[in-house]
């Protein structure tokens, strides 16, 4: 599983732009959350089944988004019971 942590400008287009980066690739996130913190919005997106290279490309594209301030990609080990 990969988690994308995005800090963006608190703008009405920030969340749709982030969601759109995944929708354009036909990817439905496992979870997506957003929290406004003053002038920024902190967005976290979790997706399972992505290859590391694909996740890195998406993270780079998210970083090019006009409203993005910072993007961090985290690889999370999936544990199955």
N, C-alpha and C positions, 0 to 999 in steps of 0.2 A: 504494500500500500504506500502511496505517496500523499504527503500533505503539503499543500501550497499555502504559505502564509504571505498575504499581500497587505501592505499598508498603502492606502490610497487617499487622495484628497477627498474630503467629505463633499461629494458632488452627486447629484441624482443619477449620473451616468456611470459612476464607478462600479456598482454591483452588476448592472446589465453588461458592461464591457467585460468584466471578469467571467461571468456566466457564458457570455458569447464566445469567449476563447475556447471553451470546452464544447459548446454546442456546434461550432463550425467543424469540429472533428468527430461529431457524432458520439460524444462522450457524455454520459449522465453521471454526475458526481454521486458518491455514496452519501456525502453530507456537505453542506455549505452553510456557513454561519457568518454573520457580520455584526460588528459592534462599533457604534460611533463613539469617538473619543475626542471631543473638541473639534478641531479642524481636520481630523483624519477619520477614516473608517478602516477597521482591521477586519480583514476577510480571511477565513480559513476554509479551504476546500480539500476534502479527502476523496481519493480515488484509488480503487484497487484494480489490479490487472494491467497497469501501464508498465511498459519497459522503461528502464532507467533513461535511455536516450530520448524516448518520446516525452517523458516527464521533463527532462532538461530543456528540450525545445519549447515546450509549452511555457515553462517558467521564463525562458528568455523572451518569448512573445509577450507574456504578461508584463514583463519589465519595460517593454516598449510602449505600453498603453499610456496615453496622454495623462491619465489621472493617477498612475502608479508612482509611488514614492520609493518603495522597496519591495522586493520579492525574495522569499526564502523557500527553498525546496527541502523537504525532510523525507527521507526514506524510512518507513516504519515496518518492522518485521511483522508479518502476519502470523498469528498463532492460532492454530486450529485445535479444537478440543476433541 
